[in-house]
Amino acid sequence: MKILVINCGSSSLKYQLIDMDGEKVLCKGLCERIGMESSMVTHEANGKKATTPAILPTHTEAFTEVVRKMTTGEGKCIEDVKEIGAIGHRVVHGGEKFQSSCLITDEVIQTLRELSPLAPLHNPAGILGIESARKVFGMEVPQVAVFDTAFHSTMPPKAYMYAIPYEYYEKYGVRRYGFHGTSHKYVSYKAAEYLEEPITRLKLITCHLGNGSSIAAVDQGKVVDTSMGMTPLAGLMMGTRCGDLDPSVVNYLKYTLNITGHELDEILNKKSGLLGISGVSSDKRDVEAAAAAGNERAKLASDMLNYQIKKLVGAYIAAMGGVDAIVFTGGIGEHDAVARAKICHHMDWLGIRIDTDKNRDIRGDVCEITAWGARVRTLVIATDEELMIARDTKEVVDKL
């Protein structure tokens, strides 16, 4: 079965076609600036990658262009669009309604609309992608929704509830949901495979670290806690997001600066985090370079993030009553050896110690950097959210 994986934004469409017989990526690409005059498509297949201008007034035209790229020219990877057996969509927020991936129906789409207030920037875009795909591929091709929140749905109430009046949870769904679920799920199972242990016998801490970052405590294959909250703004400081914050800071800034809620949201989501502290960049690589050159604010930003990650790792070890392995993934987790070293520094007493040489020389999709004699294994695993979405999609379609 060939599965088309879709990650749809308000003005973008990221895609990947995967042949599940061998889990081979046939092509991948990105439609950008949809609805603008400067639309473009980047398509990669057969070892070649090309970016070309395109006329993409809506996502429907974007899907049509994707089909053209896959079936004609140098980027051709299939003979006919009918070879696509299913479409898997990344959907950011499933609320409490969706605790696993599901076949998309009219009723599912309506429920996603009702959940849109929980993810106003992401869910409407996801719905747009689903409806546009229906127009281009037809109703006969099954489509599956794979939710960022689903893997975290095993959290107990003591972990997901906020200490505010209970009625706000009952009426409005105010609680911790967690995100990056497909990544945390993928690397958890990949870690269990590498460790040659059933995931039901392992205690794992998965650290998805990038421009957006979150950590999850995975006990016997089930998430028992995670750092992001009702939205992806909570938890660790990130590239431009503030992370956890005293709620009174929000009101203080709003009235002191005399700004609107929308302006404050812009500050907390797009002007904070590494960018806000360093004043240099939201990219950890730029921040580290500036810190090495003597920029004290950049050093502070780096130290803050590493410290916050270390604290959460320790907290989750306490919550689970131990840990078998720490997993690093994501852009920072996979590529920042200095960050991994600082996070694991002085954690010997918890059984965590990494090998300096192994940490500097990361090779392959799974690399172990555990120091000799350490009780806790430390792994660096390249995440593959698209493959996880494809696997979930196949599992749903196979049951039809």
C-alpha positions in Angstrom: 0.0 0.0 0.0 1.2 3.5 -0.9 0.2 6.2 1.6 0.3 9.9 1.1 1.2 11.7 4.4 0.0 15.3 4.7 0.9 18.1 7.1 -1.2 21.1 6.1 -0.7 24.7 7.3 -2.8 27.7 6.5 -0.6 28.6 3.5 1.5 25.5 3.1 1.2 21.8 2.3 4.0 19.4 3.3 3.7 15.9 1.8 5.5 12.5 1.6 4.5 9.4 -0.3 5.5 6.2 1.4 5.4 2.7 0.0 4.5 0.6 3.1 6.0 -2.5 1.4 9.5 -1.8 2.9 8.5 1.6 4.2 10.3 3.3 1.4 9.8 7.1 0.8 9.0 7.5 -2.9 8.8 11.3 -2.9 8.4 14.3 -0.6 7.9 18.0 -0.9 6.4 21.2 0.2 4.0 23.7 -1.4 4.6 27.1 0.0 2.9 30.5 0.0 -0.5 29.1 -1.0 -2.9 31.9 -1.9 -0.1 34.3 -2.7 1.4 35.4 -6.1 4.8 33.9 -5.2 3.6 30.3 -4.6 6.2 27.6 -5.1 6.6 23.8 -4.9 9.7 21.9 -3.8 9.5 18.3 -4.9 12.1 15.6 -4.3 12.1 12.1 -5.9 14.5 9.8 -7.7 17.5 11.4 -6.0 16.6 14.8 -7.5 15.2 17.9 -5.8 13.7 21.0 -7.6 11.9 24.1 -6.6 9.6 25.7 -9.1 7.0 28.5 -9.1 3.4 27.5 -9.3 -0.1 29.1 -9.3 -1.7 27.9 -6.1 -4.7 30.1 -5.2 -6.0 27.4 -2.8 -5.0 24.1 -1.2 -7.0 22.3 -3.9 -4.7 23.5 -6.6 -1.8 22.6 -4.4 -2.9 19.0 -4.2 -3.5 19.0 -7.9 0.1 20.2 -8.4 1.4 17.5 -6.1 -0.4 14.9 -8.1 1.2 16.3 -11.3 4.7 16.2 -9.7 4.2 12.6 -8.6 2.9 11.3 -12.0 4.9 13.3 -14.6 8.3 14.7 -15.4 11.6 14.0 -13.6 9.9 13.8 -10.2 7.6 11.0 -11.4 7.4 8.2 -8.8 4.0 6.5 -9.6 2.2 5.8 -12.9 -1.3 6.7 -11.7 -2.7 8.5 -8.7 -5.0 5.5 -8.2 -1.9 3.7 -6.7 -2.3 5.8 -3.6 -4.3 3.6 -1.2 -4.8 6.0 1.7 -4.0 9.5 2.9 -2.8 10.2 6.4 -3.3 13.7 7.9 -1.4 15.2 10.8 -4.0 16.9 13.0 -2.7 18.9 15.9 -5.5 18.7 18.4 -7.9 15.9 19.1 -9.0 17.1 22.5 -10.5 14.3 24.6 -12.7 13.2 21.6 -9.9 11.4 19.8 -7.5 9.2 21.7 -6.2 7.3 18.7 -6.0 7.7 15.0 -9.3 7.3 13.1 -10.9 7.2 9.7 -12.1 10.6 8.6 -15.9 11.0 8.1 -18.2 14.0 7.9 -18.9 13.5 11.6 -15.1 13.5 12.4 -14.7 16.8 10.4 -17.5 18.4 12.3 -16.0 17.4 15.7 -12.6 18.8 14.5 -14.4 22.1 13.8 -15.8 22.1 17.4 -12.3 21.5 18.7 -10.8 24.4 16.7 -10.9 26.8 19.6 -8.3 24.6 21.3 -5.9 25.0 18.3 -7.2 28.0 16.3 -4.0 28.2 14.2 -3.7 24.5 13.4 -7.0 22.6 13.3 -8.7 24.8 10.7 -5.7 24.3 8.5 -5.9 20.6 9.0 -9.6 20.6 8.0 -8.8 22.6 5.0 -6.3 20.0 3.9 -8.8 17.1 4.4 -11.5 18.8 2.4 -9.1 19.8 -0.4 -7.8 16.2 -0.6 -11.3 15.0 -0.9 -11.9 17.2 -3.9 -8.7 16.0 -5.7 -8.5 12.3 -4.7 -12.3 11.6 -4.4 -14.3 10.1 -1.5 -13.2 6.6 -2.4 -9.7 7.1 -1.1 -9.7 6.6 2.7 -8.3 9.4 4.8 -7.1 9.0 8.3 -6.6 11.7 11.0 -3.4 11.1 13.2 -3.4 13.4 16.2 -0.5 15.1 17.9 -2.4 14.7 21.2 -3.4 11.0 20.9 -0.2 9.4 22.3 -0.6 11.5 25.5 -4.2 10.5 26.1 -3.0 7.8 28.6 -2.0 10.5 31.1 -3.9 10.2 34.4 -6.0 13.1 35.7 -3.4 14.0 38.4 -1.0 14.8 35.5 -3.4 16.6 33.1 -5.6 18.6 35.3 -5.0 22.3 36.2 -5.8 23.5 39.7 -8.5 25.9 38.5 -12.3 25.6 39.1 -13.3 22.1 37.8 -16.2 23.5 35.8 -13.7 25.0 33.3 -12.5 21.5 32.5 -16.0 20.2 32.2 -17.4 23.0 30.1 -14.4 24.2 28.1 -11.9 21.3 28.1 -9.2 23.3 29.9 -6.5 20.7 30.8 -3.1 19.5 29.7 -3.1 17.6 26.4 0.5 17.4 25.2 1.9 17.6 21.6 4.6 16.0 19.4 2.8 12.8 20.1 3.7 11.1 16.8 7.4 11.8 17.5 7.3 10.6 21.1 5.5 7.5 20.0 7.9 6.7 17.2 11.1 7.1 19.2 9.6 5.2 22.2 9.0 2.2 20.0 12.3 2.6 18.2 14.1 2.6 21.6 12.3 -0.5 22.7 13.3 -2.2 19.4 16.9 -1.2 19.9 17.0 -2.2 23.6 15.4 -5.6 22.6 12.8 -5.2 25.3 9.0 -5.1 25.1 7.9 -1.5 25.5 5.6 -2.7 28.2 8.6 -3.4 30.4 10.4 -0.1 29.9 10.4 3.3 31.6 11.5 5.9 29.0 12.0 9.7 28.9 11.7 11.0 25.4 13.1 14.5 24.7 11.9 16.0 21.5 14.0 19.1 21.3 13.9 21.6 18.4 12.4 25.0 17.6 9.4 23.5 19.5 10.3 21.2 22.4 8.6 18.8 24.7 9.5 15.9 27.0 7.4 12.9 27.8 7.5 10.3 30.5 6.6 6.9 28.9 6.0 4.2 31.4 5.3 0.7 30.0 4.3 2.2 26.6 2.0 4.8 28.1 2.6 8.5 28.6 2.1 9.4 32.2 3.2 13.0 31.9 4.4 15.5 29.3 5.7 19.1 29.4 3.4 20.9 26.9 0.0 21.8 28.1 -3.4 22.8 26.7 -1.4 24.4 23.9 2.2 24.0 22.6 3.2 27.2 24.4 3.7 25.5 27.8 6.6 23.5 29.2 10.2 24.3 28.1 11.3 27.6 26.7 11.6 27.1 22.9 12.9 29.0 19.8 10.3 31.8 20.2 7.9 30.5 22.8 8.2 31.4 26.5 7.3 28.0 28.0 5.9 27.8 31.6 5.2 31.2 33.1 3.7 32.6 36.3 0.1 33.4 35.1 0.3 36.8 36.9 3.1 37.8 34.5 0.5 37.8 31.7 -1.8 40.3 33.4 1.1 42.4 34.6 2.5 42.7 31.1 -0.9 43.4 29.5 -1.8 46.3 31.8 1.8 47.6 32.2 2.4 47.7 28.5 -1.3 48.6 27.7 -1.5 46.0 25.0 -4.2 43.8 23.6 -4.5 40.0 24.2 -3.5 39.4 20.6 -0.3 41.5 21.0 0.6 39.7 24.2 0.0 36.4 22.4 2.5 37.5 19.8 5.1 38.3 22.4 4.7 35.0 24.2 4.6 32.8 21.1 6.9 34.6 18.7 9.2 37.0 20.5 10.2 35.0 23.6 12.2 31.8 24.3 15.8 31.7 22.9 15.1 34.7 20.7 13.7 36.8 23.6 16.5 36.0 26.0 19.5 36.0 23.6 18.3 38.9 21.4 20.3 37.0 18.7 18.2 34.3 17.1 15.5 31.6 17.7 18.0 29.0 16.3 20.0 27.2 19.0 23.0 26.9 16.6 23.1 30.7 16.3 22.7 31.2 20.0 25.5 28.7 20.8 27.8 30.5 18.3 27.1 33.8 19.9 27.6 32.4 23.4 31.0 31.0 22.3 31.9 34.5 21.0 31.3 35.9 24.4 27.6 37.1 24.2 26.4 36.7 27.8 22.7 36.9 26.9 23.1 34.1 24.4 25.0 32.0 27.1 22.1 32.7 29.5 19.5 31.5 27.0 21.4 28.3 26.3 22.0 27.7 30.0 18.3 28.3 30.8 17.1 25.7 28.2 19.6 23.0 29.3 18.7 23.6 32.9 14.9 23.3 32.3 15.4 20.1 30.3 17.6 18.6 33.1 14.9 19.6 35.7 12.1 17.8 33.8 14.2 14.7 33.3 14.8 14.5 37.0 11.1 15.2 37.7 9.9 12.4 35.4 12.4 9.9 36.9 10.7 10.7 40.2 7.2 10.4 38.8 7.9 7.0 37.2 10.0 5.7 40.1 13.1 5.2 37.8 14.1 5.2 34.2 15.6 2.7 31.8 16.6 5.0 29.0 16.7 8.7 28.0 16.0 9.4 24.3 17.1 12.6 22.5 15.4 13.5 19.2 14.4 16.5 17.2 16.7 19.1 15.6 18.5 20.0 18.8 18.2 16.5 20.4 19.8 14.8 17.4 22.4 17.3 16.4 23.5 19.3 19.5 26.2 17.3 21.3 27.0 20.2 23.6 23.4 20.4 24.8 23.2 16.7 25.4 26.4 16.8 27.4 25.3 19.7 29.6 21.9 18.2 30.2 23.4 14.9 31.3 26.2 16.5 33.3 26.2 15.8 37.1 23.4 13.2 36.7 25.7 10.2 37.6 23.9 9.8 40.9 20.7 9.0 38.9 22.7 6.5 36.8 22.9 8.8 33.8 26.3 9.2 32.2 27.3 9.6 28.6 30.4 8.8 26.7 32.1 12.0 25.4 33.5 10.4 22.2 30.2 8.6 21.3 28.3 11.8 22.0 30.4 13.7 19.5 30.2 11.1 16.8 26.5 10.4 16.1 25.9 8.0 13.2 22.8 6.2 12.0 19.2 6.5 12.9 19.8 5.1 16.4 23.0 5.8 18.3 23.8 4.9 21.9 26.0 7.3 23.8 25.9 5.6 27.2 29.1 5.6 29.1 30.5 2.3 30.3 29.0 1.3 33.6 26.0 3.7 33.5 22.8 2.2 34.8 20.6 4.3 32.5 20.9 3.9 28.7 21.1 7.2 26.7 20.1 7.1 23.0 19.9 9.6 20.1 17.2 8.6 17.7 16.3 10.3 14.5 12.5 10.9 14.6 10.3 10.1 11.7 6.8 11.6 12.3 5.7 11.0 8.7 6.5 7.3 8.9 4.6 7.1 12.2 1.6 8.8 10.6 1.8 6.3 7.7 1.9 3.3 10.0 -1.1 4.6 12.0 -2.9 5.2 8.7 -2.2 1.7 7.5 -3.4 0.2 10.8 -6.7 2.0 10.6 -7.3 1.2 6.9 -6.3 -2.5 7.3 -9.3 -2.8 9.7 -11.8 -1.5 7.2 
